[in-house]
Amino acid sequence: MEYPLRSGDPSKLRTACLVLGIFSKRNLSEPAITVDKASKSFLGRILKKGDMDGKSGQFLMLYDVPGIRAERVLLIGLGAKKDFDLSAYRKAMAKSATILSESHTTEAANTLSLVEPQGSDIYTQMRESVTTIERQFYRFDQCKSNVEEIKRPLKKMGLFIGDRRSAKRAEQAIAHGCAIARGTSLAKTLANLPGNICTPSYLAKEALALGRQSPKLKVKILDEKQMEGLGMRALLSVSRGSRQPAKLIVMEYKGSSDKSKPVVLVGKGLTFDAGGISIKPSAGMDEMKYDMCGAASVLGTMAACVEMALPINLVGIVPSSENLPDGDANKPGDIVTSMSGQTIEILNTDAEGRLILCDALTYTERFNPAAVIDIATLTGACVVALGAHASGLLGTDDALVNELLAAGESSGDRAWQLPLWDDYQEQLDSNFADIANIGGKGGGTITAGCFLSRFTKKYKWAHLDIAGTAWKSGAQKGATGRPVPMLSEFLLKRCGLGK
């Protein structure tokens, strides 16, 4: 999709479709007022007929509007003007993209970018426009034998700016938006692929392909023999139940000086999780292909970072495996020794994500990181606590946690902080090992974070539990690509380039 900048009088622009915003109670946005004057109150007369009030979600397509050069005009409801914030802006932009696509319009000009949401600026509006539009057009059809092609797809969406002096900042926002959107789409596609295709080896190949896109990105893959040599026996205990070999994917992006400490992203890469011997219920088990959404988000964020050429050092680490029942799989009661030397009693083999993550977090120490963030579809308890709207966030460094919370608010990819108090640590006590891999029924997301915290003593660390936000179930089943937008905004802000 192309996003050329437009300016000037929208009524004089020749385009297949001009998008205008209408607030509740038929209040016209400024661009709509301009077009209404040029059409000698044509818009006002149409609205008075009652076909549209301007409520959020409403739309009206008009043809042959007099006095203007656009072939069609699409009116989009914006809701109450006093409530028009970034969330309402995204909804309106998404609606316009959907209607334009369904109307087989190949080119359009959108004035919604001139309607400033509360607390917004040109950079935010342009970036949100692009990421929102691209989200509407994402499709996963790689595994279908008969794909119906869109005969007249939307190829160009012009975005209006009020002042050409802001063009440079707007163009930067569009470039960033395209990069984040492509990174999000990559994360979605990797997650949507079935487990028989997207194996640990497949993820490794995707990482190597990403590494070939930039000389600043170096990728190496550690196999099971190399991990054994490092003492990663917690990670390898999970992969024993699978015929697919585990992989540790290490991606190093050098966008800044060698002396600059890197940010490290660690993504849980369980390409399929049947629960092991503590097997999951069969209903909905197909969705356990999404247990690698943390890994997918790390690859997507790395891809966005490379495309934006961010001046930062970034490391992405993905421990990847399957978790299946087998004669050699972990058994409840088994004790394994992690790379850190801590012993772990496995009380539930379905709490395997923390077993692969703990060794990856210990491996992370060698990079002397400025900050470490792990991302994982870790606990069903997080879904119970927060639903599908916010990711769970825990951490040992308040400043890092606050950075992520702010990035989530800015990007619309929000998180909610949960406590990481020492009071919860005793739930992980074991009679036979240094630590148990589960902490009982209460506070499951928190005790999972407590478990991981024991392997992060040497750096600033935060943990994102995306079990409720990484994918949708039901009729709209599919990966969301979260938290690529949040992580991208976090990195942009660290570079002084964010919202």
C-alpha positions, 0 to 999 in steps of 0.5 A, a space after each residue: 500500500 502506498 501512502 502519499 501525502 496530500 494537502 490543500 483544499 480537499 474539494 479540489 482533489 481529483 480522487 476515486 473516493 474522498 473520505 470525510 469525518 462526521 461527528 455525532 449530531 451531524 457535526 461536520 469535521 473541518 475538511 467536511 465543512 470545506 467540501 460542504 461549502 464547495 458543494 453548496 451544502 449538499 452534505 448538510 442536506 443529505 445528513 438532514 435526511 437522517 441516513 447518518 447521524 455521525 455515531 461511531 461505526 456509521 458510514 455513508 457513500 455518496 456519488 456525484 457530489 456537486 462542486 468537487 472533483 472526487 468521484 465519490 465521498 465516503 462519510 465516516 462517523 466519528 462519535 462525539 467530538 468531546 470523546 474523540 481520542 486515539 481509540 476513536 481515531 483508530 476505529 474510524 480509520 479502520 472503518 474507512 479502510 474496510 469500506 473502501 476495500 469492499 467498494 473495490 476502490 483502488 485509490 482514495 484520499 483520507 481527510 481523517 488524518 486532519 481530525 486531531 484526536 485529543 493529545 495527538 500530533 501529526 506523527 502519531 496520527 500518521 503512524 496510527 493511520 498506517 498501522 490501523 489500515 494495514 491491520 485491516 488488510 492482513 489476510 492469512 491464506 498460505 494454507 488454502 488451495 483456492 484463494 479468491 483474489 481481490 479484483 480491484 484492491 486498494 493500492 493507494 491511500 492518500 493522507 491529508 496533512 494541514 501544513 506542508 512544513 510537517 511533511 518530513 515528520 509525517 513521512 517519517 511516521 508513515 515509514 515507521 508505521 509501515 515497518 511496524 505493520 510489516 513486523 506485526 504481520 510477520 508475527 501474525 503469519 508465523 503464529 497462524 502457521 500450523 505446528 507441522 509447518 512452523 517447527 523450531 527448525 522453521 523458526 530458525 530458518 525464518 530468523 536466518 532469512 531475516 538476518 540476510 536483510 541487513 548487514 547489521 543483523 547477525 543470526 546464529 542458531 544453537 542446536 541441542 548438542 551446543 545447548 547441552 554443552 552450555 548446561 541448558 538441561 531445563 530447556 532440553 528436558 522439554 524437547 525430549 518428548 518431541 521428534 523435532 529438535 530444539 533450537 536456540 535462536 540468537 539475533 544480534 542487531 548492531 544499530 549503535 556503537 559497540 560500547 552501547 549495552 543492548 536491549 534483549 528480547 526473549 520470546 517463548 517459542 513453543 511451536 506446539 504445546 500439548 502439555 506433555 504428560 500433564 496433557 491438555 484437554 483436546 477441546 481447543 488444543 489446536 490453538 496451542 500452535 499459538 504458544 510460540 507467539 512470544 517468539 513470533 513477536 520477537 522476530 516481528 519486532 526485530 524485523 521492524 527495528 531493521 526496517 526502521 534502522 533504529 540507532 540501538 543495539 538489540 538482541 533477540 533470543 528465542 528458545 524453541 521446542 515442542 512439548 509433547 507426551 512421549 516415553 522420554 518426556 518430562 514426568 511430574 516429579 522429575 528434577 532437572 538442573 537449569 543452566 544457572 545451576 538451580 534445580 527445578 522440580 517439575 510438578 506439572 509438565 504443562 508449565 514448560 514455558 518457564 523451563 525453556 525461558 529460564 535457561 534463555 534468561 541465564 544465557 542472556 547474561 553474556 550480553 551485559 544487557 541494558 534491559 531484558 524483556 521476555 514475552 510469553 504466552 505463559 499462563 491461563 491465569 493471565 487470561 482469567 485476570 485480564 481477559 483479551 484487552 491487556 497483557 500482564 506485566 511484571 518486573 524487577 525494575 520500576 523504570 523499565 516497567 513504566 517505560 513499557 506501560 507508557 509504550 503500551 498506552 501510546 501504541 494502543 497495545 496496552 499492558 497492566 502491571 501485576 505485583 511481584 512481591 516476595 510474599 508469592 515466592 514461597 508458593 514455589 518452595 519444593 521439598 526436593 529441589 531449589 524451586 518447583 515449576 508451579 506455585 499452586 492455584 492462587 496467583 498463577 501469573 504472578 508465581 510464574 513471574 516469580 519463577 522467572 525472576 530467580 534467573 534474572 538477578 544480574 540485570 533489569 528485567 520485565 516479563 510480558 504475559 501475552 496469553 490473553 492478547 496474542 490471539 483471538 478464538 472463535 469465528 475471528 480466530 487468528 493471531 493479533 501480532 501483539 505486542 509488536 506495536 508496544 515493543 516497537 514503540 518502546 524501542 523508538 522511545 529509547 532512541 528518542 523517535 517515538 510518540 
